[in-house]
Amino acid sequence: MNILEIADLGVTFSTDTGDVPAVREVSLRVRPGETLALVGESGSGKSTVALATMGLLPGNARASGRVTVDGTDVVGAPEAALARLRGRTASMVFQEPATALDPLTRVGSQISEVVRNHRKVSRSEAARVAVDLLRRVGIPEPERRASAFPFQLSGGQRQRVVIAMAIANSPALLVADEPTTALDVTVQAEILDLLRRLAADSGTGVLLVTHNMGVVADFADRVAVMLRGEIVETGTVENVLLRPRHEYTRGLLSAVPRLRLSGTDAPATQEPPVVRLSDVSVRFGRVRALDGVSFDVRPGDTVGLVGESGSGKSTAARVALGLVAPAAGSVSLFGTDLGRARGRARRALLSGVGVVLQDPVASLDARMSVAECVAEPLRVHRRGMTSAERRARVAEVLELVRLPAELANRGPRELSGGQRQRVSLARALVLRPRLLVADEPTSALDVSVQRTVLEVIAELQRELGFACLLVSHDLAVVQEFARRVVVLRDGRIEEQGPTMATLLHPETEYTRRLIAAVPVPDPVLQRQRRESRAALGTGAGA
């Protein structure tokens, strides 16, 4: 018996400009203990299918066809029936943890609430279960972290909390919409291993929505490929990834960044650094976020900051931006001590920096249109520009990041996750910065758009000569686009150096473990890699 059956599903959204069909005649099935990966580019309709499965489509959506979860017909079901279904029979891991968690409630309490909604247990027992779930998903010091608020956790840790909530009641079906987007490679491998054991031990079926072909190879049994709301190819993971029939599938696979096993580094520039951190330490209360960190970024160079979730890489980027003041050490930006710059001089310095943050929902104002979001830095820092000049510049950068002009008047929440991330990139590039700080700039993008965006950044960098500080958990992306790499662990630099030399010949066990955890988009090779790690006693996530 299938735990999920979707037959001829159609979804149409009503908008001010007319009806927009998002999903057309989609038919899928998931058996108990099986993982079906739903892949495709941003806007292909895969997340809409996931929402329809849970009965979570927005009010302006009309669904047709049939969606059955463990015998319950979801399409047209009353809200009371759906409420009983969600969290117990079926559960969902959302793409963006910032929108899935209550910022004013401690994470342990949020997990406990999910447990008590579907089980007759005491508050103390639910709290104990919450701590155990945090431990299962790899949260360090789970007893202490249970008392933390979401903003006190890193992006990867928040995503793990969301996964803990989703598996709290051992659901028969887990709908996972980009469940590892915000996770570093080692934790990603651990989470996939956890979900794999859940599927094997309890027979949980998994509908996995993802753009990461390495995750598909590592975790999925079958694959369905979506394009413009339709299924264009489906089959076993080996057939689809190794012997793709459709041209679109072949194009997706060709765009996947892969770690190279050989290569040499380009010579480093000797120009004065654009930004330099010197022996920087940062503490948040009793937590040591950075401890004696020193590195610099020179004009035209890209430096990649890598490390596990909570290693301090995003904190280091925020120090470079002047958003976090170091407790010790100094930061030089364009040759000026940023800590001593005040008022207009400080604003002038920071106007030379473009920023792409990890979470596009949090970084874009939902009350503004896309064009207004992109134009805002021009209004603040280029007050002499006319309205016509601003509109022309906005149109130019939207084209650079491959966004259609007709999206300019939409709100950020009307866009897909990948489209919102490209709006963030356009906003960062609109001032033609001397330094671009990119914190996971492609984590929400499908592989083909990811490659396009990174190639645009690289092309503009060659043309304009700006420096780039790239924070990423994708080592293949860092290897391809960064000239130097800094490996962080627990707030300290584990090692740093030219990218190819560091990733091909790492000096530390920690860096070797990061590299070994990178999934490859080949299910046969990935299975061998996972078995080799298990045989060495390092576990699936090491």
C-alpha positions in Angstrom: 0.0 0.0 0.0 1.3 3.5 -0.9 1.6 5.9 2.0 1.2 8.8 -0.6 -0.7 8.7 -3.8 -1.0 11.8 -6.1 -3.2 11.4 -9.2 -3.6 14.1 -11.9 -2.9 16.9 -9.4 -3.4 20.4 -10.8 -2.8 23.7 -8.9 -3.7 27.1 -10.2 -3.1 30.4 -8.4 -5.5 33.4 -8.8 -3.6 36.7 -9.1 -4.4 40.3 -10.0 -3.3 39.6 -13.5 -5.2 36.4 -14.0 -4.9 32.7 -13.3 -1.4 31.2 -13.2 -1.2 27.4 -13.5 1.6 26.1 -11.3 1.2 22.3 -11.4 -0.3 20.3 -14.3 -1.5 16.6 -14.1 1.2 15.4 -11.7 0.9 11.8 -10.6 3.3 10.3 -8.0 3.4 7.6 -5.3 5.5 6.9 -2.3 5.6 3.5 -0.5 6.3 3.0 3.2 10.1 3.2 3.8 10.8 4.7 0.4 12.2 8.1 -0.6 11.0 9.8 -3.7 13.1 12.9 -4.7 11.2 15.7 -6.5 13.7 17.8 -8.3 13.7 20.7 -10.7 14.6 24.4 -11.0 13.2 27.1 -8.9 9.6 27.8 -9.9 9.1 24.3 -11.4 6.2 23.6 -9.0 8.0 21.0 -6.8 7.3 23.0 -3.5 3.7 23.5 -4.6 3.3 19.8 -4.9 4.8 19.4 -1.4 2.3 22.0 0.1 -0.6 20.4 -1.7 0.4 17.0 -0.1 0.0 18.6 3.4 -3.1 20.6 2.5 -1.2 23.8 3.0 -1.8 25.6 -0.2 -2.6 29.4 0.2 -6.1 30.7 -0.1 -5.6 31.9 -3.7 -4.8 28.4 -4.9 -7.3 25.9 -6.5 -6.4 22.3 -6.5 -7.8 19.5 -8.7 -7.1 15.8 -8.9 -6.5 13.5 -5.9 -3.9 13.5 -3.1 -4.2 10.6 -0.6 -2.0 10.4 2.5 -2.4 7.1 4.4 -5.9 6.7 3.1 -7.0 10.3 3.8 -8.0 12.4 0.8 -6.3 15.8 1.3 -7.9 17.8 -1.6 -11.0 19.3 -0.3 -10.7 17.8 3.2 -12.0 19.9 6.2 -9.4 21.7 8.3 -10.2 19.5 11.3 -9.2 16.4 9.4 -6.1 18.0 8.1 -5.1 19.2 11.6 -5.3 15.6 12.8 -3.2 14.5 9.9 -0.4 17.0 10.2 2.3 16.4 12.7 1.2 12.8 13.4 0.5 10.9 10.2 2.3 13.3 8.0 4.9 16.0 8.9 6.8 18.6 6.9 10.3 20.1 7.1 10.1 23.6 5.6 12.8 25.2 3.5 13.3 28.3 5.6 13.6 27.8 9.4 13.2 31.5 10.1 9.5 31.3 9.0 8.9 27.9 10.6 10.0 28.8 14.2 8.4 31.2 16.7 11.1 33.8 17.5 9.6 34.4 20.9 9.5 30.8 22.1 12.3 28.7 23.3 13.1 25.8 20.9 12.6 23.1 23.5 9.1 24.4 24.2 8.3 24.5 20.5 9.3 20.8 20.1 7.4 19.9 23.3 4.3 21.5 22.0 4.4 19.3 18.8 4.8 16.2 21.0 1.9 17.1 23.4 -0.4 18.0 20.5 -0.5 14.4 19.4 0.5 12.4 22.6 -0.9 12.2 26.1 2.3 13.0 28.0 3.2 15.3 30.8 5.1 18.6 30.3 8.2 17.1 31.9 8.1 14.1 29.7 7.6 16.2 26.6 10.5 18.3 27.6 12.7 15.2 28.0 11.6 14.0 24.5 12.5 17.4 23.1 16.0 17.2 24.5 16.4 13.7 23.1 15.2 14.9 19.7 17.7 17.7 19.7 20.4 15.2 20.5 19.3 12.9 17.7 19.6 15.7 15.1 23.1 16.6 16.2 22.5 19.8 18.3 25.5 20.1 20.7 24.7 20.5 24.4 20.9 19.7 23.8 19.9 20.3 27.5 21.2 23.9 27.3 20.2 24.5 23.7 16.6 23.5 24.6 16.4 26.8 26.5 17.7 28.9 23.6 15.6 31.1 21.4 15.8 30.6 17.6 17.9 33.8 17.1 20.5 32.4 19.5 21.2 29.5 17.1 23.0 29.4 13.8 21.1 28.9 10.6 22.1 25.2 10.4 21.1 24.6 14.0 17.7 26.2 13.4 17.2 23.9 10.5 18.0 20.9 12.7 15.4 22.1 15.2 12.8 22.2 12.4 13.7 18.6 11.5 13.4 17.5 15.2 9.9 19.0 15.3 9.0 17.1 12.1 10.1 13.7 13.3 8.8 14.2 16.9 5.9 11.8 16.4 7.4 9.3 14.0 5.2 10.2 11.1 4.2 7.7 8.4 5.0 10.3 5.7 7.7 13.0 5.9 7.5 15.8 3.3 11.0 17.4 3.3 11.3 20.7 1.3 15.0 21.4 1.0 15.7 19.9 4.4 19.5 20.3 4.2 19.8 23.6 2.4 21.2 25.5 5.5 23.4 22.6 6.7 27.1 22.1 6.4 28.2 18.9 4.6 29.0 16.9 7.8 25.7 17.7 9.5 23.9 17.2 6.1 25.3 13.7 6.0 24.3 13.0 9.6 20.8 14.3 9.0 20.4 12.2 5.8 21.6 9.2 7.8 19.0 10.0 10.5 16.2 10.2 8.0 17.4 7.1 6.3 17.3 5.2 9.6 13.8 6.6 10.3 12.6 5.3 6.9 14.2 1.9 7.5 13.2 1.4 11.1 9.7 2.8 11.2 8.7 2.5 7.5 8.3 6.3 7.1 7.9 7.3 3.5 9.7 10.5 2.4 8.9 13.0 -0.3 12.1 14.9 -0.7 12.0 18.2 -2.5 15.6 19.4 -3.3 17.9 20.9 -5.9 20.9 19.2 -4.5 21.8 16.2 -6.7 24.3 14.9 -4.3 21.6 14.6 -1.6 19.4 12.9 -4.2 22.2 10.4 -5.0 22.8 9.8 -1.3 19.3 9.4 -0.1 16.6 8.8 -2.7 15.3 5.5 -4.1 13.4 7.1 -7.0 13.5 10.5 -8.7 10.8 12.6 -10.4 12.0 15.6 -12.4 9.7 18.6 -12.8 9.7 21.4 -15.4 7.2 24.2 -15.6 4.7 22.3 -13.4 4.9 18.9 -15.2 6.8 15.7 -14.6 9.2 15.2 -17.5 11.1 12.1 -16.2 10.8 9.6 -13.4 12.6 6.4 -12.5 15.1 4.8 -10.1 17.8 7.1 -8.8 20.4 5.1 -10.7 18.5 5.4 -14.0 17.7 9.1 -13.7 21.1 10.3 -12.4 23.3 8.0 -14.4 21.2 7.4 -17.6 19.0 10.5 -17.9 16.6 10.4 -20.9 15.3 14.0 -20.9 17.5 16.8 -22.1 16.4 19.0 -19.2 17.6 16.3 -16.7 20.9 16.1 -18.5 21.3 19.9 -18.3 20.6 19.9 -14.5 23.2 17.2 -13.9 25.8 19.0 -16.0 25.4 22.1 -13.9 26.2 20.4 -10.6 29.5 21.6 -9.0 31.8 18.8 -8.3 35.0 18.6 -6.2 38.0 18.3 -8.4 40.7 15.8 -7.6 43.5 17.7 -9.2 44.5 21.3 -10.1 46.7 24.2 -9.3 46.1 27.6 -7.7 46.3 30.9 -9.6 49.0 33.3 -8.3 47.7 35.5 -5.5 47.5 39.3 -6.0 49.9 41.4 -4.0 47.8 44.5 -3.7 46.9 45.9 -0.3 43.9 44.1 1.3 40.4 45.4 0.9 39.5 44.0 4.3 41.7 42.5 7.0 40.8 40.9 10.3 43.7 40.9 12.8 43.5 38.6 15.8 39.8 39.1 16.2 37.9 37.6 19.1 34.1 37.8 19.6 31.9 36.6 22.5 28.2 36.4 22.8 27.7 36.2 26.5 29.6 33.1 27.6 29.8 31.7 24.0 33.1 32.1 22.2 32.1 32.9 18.6 35.6 33.8 17.3 39.0 33.4 19.0 42.1 35.1 17.5 40.9 35.0 13.9 43.2 36.7 11.2 42.8 36.7 7.4 42.5 39.3 4.6 40.8 39.6 1.2 42.6 41.5 -1.6 41.2 43.2 -4.7 39.9 40.8 -7.3 40.3 37.8 -4.9 37.6 35.6 -3.5 38.2 34.1 -0.1 36.0 31.2 1.0 35.1 30.8 4.7 34.1 27.2 5.4 33.4 25.1 8.4 30.5 23.4 10.2 27.4 25.1 11.5 28.4 27.2 14.5 32.1 27.3 13.5 32.0 31.2 13.3 32.2 31.7 9.6 29.0 33.9 9.5 30.2 35.8 12.6 33.5 36.5 10.8 31.6 37.9 7.8 29.5 40.1 10.1 32.7 41.4 11.7 34.0 42.4 8.3 30.7 44.2 7.7 30.9 46.2 10.9 27.7 44.5 12.2 29.6 42.8 15.1 32.2 44.7 17.1 35.1 42.5 18.2 35.9 42.1 21.8 39.6 42.1 20.8 41.6 42.6 17.6 40.9 45.0 14.8 39.2 45.2 11.4 40.6 47.3 8.5 38.2 48.2 5.7 39.7 49.8 2.6 42.8 50.8 4.6 40.8 52.4 7.5 40.3 51.1 11.0 36.5 50.3 10.9 36.3 50.4 14.7 37.4 54.0 14.8 35.2 55.3 11.9 32.2 57.2 13.0 29.1 58.9 11.4 29.4 60.0 7.8 32.9 58.5 7.4 31.7 55.1 8.5 28.7 55.2 6.2 30.9 56.2 3.3 33.2 53.2 4.1 30.2 50.7 4.3 28.7 52.1 1.0 31.5 50.3 -0.7 30.3 46.9 0.6 27.6 44.8 -0.9 25.9 42.0 1.1 24.0 38.9 0.3 22.7 37.2 3.5 21.8 33.6 4.0 18.1 34.0 4.5 16.4 36.1 1.7 13.0 36.2 3.6 14.7 38.0 6.5 16.8 40.3 4.4 14.0 41.7 2.1 11.2 44.0 3.2 7.9 42.2 2.5 6.2 45.6 2.2 8.3 46.7 -0.8 8.3 45.6 -4.4 11.3 43.8 -5.8 12.3 47.0 -7.6 12.0 49.0 -4.4 14.1 46.5 -2.4 16.9 46.7 -5.0 16.7 50.5 -5.3 16.9 51.1 -1.6 20.7 51.3 -1.3 20.7 53.8 -4.2 18.3 56.0 -2.3 20.4 55.9 0.8 23.9 56.2 -0.7 23.3 57.8 -4.1 21.0 60.6 -3.3 22.0 62.6 -6.4 20.5 60.0 -8.8 17.2 60.8 -10.5 14.3 58.4 -10.4 14.9 57.5 -14.1 18.6 56.7 -13.3 17.6 54.5 -10.4 15.0 52.6 -12.5 17.6 52.0 -15.2 20.2 50.7 -12.7 17.7 48.4 -11.1 16.7 47.0 -14.5 20.3 46.4 -15.3 21.2 44.4 -12.1 17.9 42.4 -12.3 19.0 41.3 -15.8 22.5 40.5 -14.5 21.1 38.0 -12.0 18.8 36.5 -14.7 15.4 37.8 -13.3 12.7 38.6 -15.7 11.7 42.3 -15.8 8.1 41.5 -15.1 9.0 40.4 -11.6 10.1 44.0 -10.6 6.7 45.0 -9.4 6.0 41.9 -7.4 6.5 41.5 -3.7 9.3 39.2 -2.3 6.8 36.7 -0.9 5.3 36.3 -4.4 8.6 34.8 -5.6 10.2 31.4 -5.2 13.0 30.9 -2.7 15.6 30.9 -5.5 14.1 34.1 -7.0 14.2 35.9 -3.7 17.9 35.0 -3.3 18.6 36.5 -6.7 16.8 39.7 -5.7 19.2 39.8 -2.6 22.1 39.5 -5.0 20.8 42.3 -7.2 20.5 44.5 -4.2 24.1 43.8 -3.2 25.4 44.6 -6.7 23.4 47.7 -7.3 26.1 50.1 -5.8 28.9 48.4 -7.7 30.7 47.5 -4.5 34.5 47.2 -3.9 33.8 44.3 -1.5 31.0 41.7 -1.8 30.2 39.7 1.3 28.2 36.7 0.4 26.8 34.5 3.2 25.6 31.3 1.5 24.6 33.2 -1.6 23.4 30.2 -3.6 22.1 27.9 -0.8 18.5 28.4 -1.9 19.2 28.1 -5.6 18.8 25.1 -7.9 22.0 24.0 -9.5 21.6 25.6 -13.0 20.7 29.0 -11.5 23.4 28.6 -8.9 26.0 28.2 -11.6 24.6 31.2 -13.5 24.6 33.4 -10.5 28.1 32.4 -9.5 29.4 32.9 -13.0 27.8 36.4 -13.0 29.6 37.2 -9.8 32.9 35.9 -11.2 32.4 37.8 -14.5 31.6 41.1 -12.7 34.5 40.5 -10.4 36.8 40.2 -13.4 35.3 43.3 -14.9 35.1 45.6 -11.8 37.9 44.1 -9.7 35.9 43.9 -6.4 36.9 41.5 -3.6 34.6 38.8 -2.4 34.3 37.1 1.0 32.3 33.9 0.3 30.7 32.0 3.3 29.6 28.6 2.1 29.2 25.0 3.3 29.4 23.8 -0.4 33.1 22.9 -0.8 32.7 22.3 -4.5 31.5 25.9 -5.0 34.3 27.2 -2.9 36.9 25.2 -4.8 35.6 26.5 -8.1 35.1 30.2 -7.3 37.5 31.0 -4.4 41.2 31.6 -4.8 41.9 31.1 -1.0 40.1 29.3 1.7 39.9 29.7 5.5 38.7 26.7 7.5 37.0 27.6 10.8 36.2 25.3 13.7 34.7 26.3 17.0 35.6 30.0 16.4 39.2 29.3 15.5 41.1 29.0 12.2 41.9 25.3 11.6 43.9 26.0 8.5 44.0 28.4 5.6 45.8 28.8 2.3 45.4 28.6 -1.5 42.1 26.8 -2.3 43.3 23.9 -4.4 46.3 23.2 -2.2 44.2 23.2 1.0 41.3 21.1 -0.3 43.5 18.6 -2.2 46.1 18.3 0.5 44.5 19.2 3.8 46.7 19.4 6.8 44.1 18.6 9.5 41.8 15.7 10.1 38.9 18.2 10.5 39.3 19.5 6.9 39.7 15.9 5.6 36.4 15.0 7.3 34.6 18.0 5.7 35.8 16.9 2.3 34.9 13.3 2.8 31.3 14.3 3.7 30.6 16.1 0.4 28.0 14.0 -1.5 28.5 13.3 -5.2 25.7 13.1 -7.8 26.4 9.5 -8.5 24.3 7.0 -6.4 26.6 4.1 -6.9 29.8 6.0 -6.0 28.0 7.8 -3.1 26.8 4.4 -1.7 30.4 3.2 -1.8 31.6 6.4 -0.1 29.0 6.0 2.7 29.9 2.3 3.2 33.6 3.2 3.4 33.0 5.8 6.1 30.9 3.3 8.0 33.6 0.7 7.8 36.1 3.1 9.1 33.8 3.7 12.1 33.3 7.4 11.4 29.6 7.1 10.7 27.6 8.3 7.7 28.1 11.9 8.7 31.8 12.0 9.1 
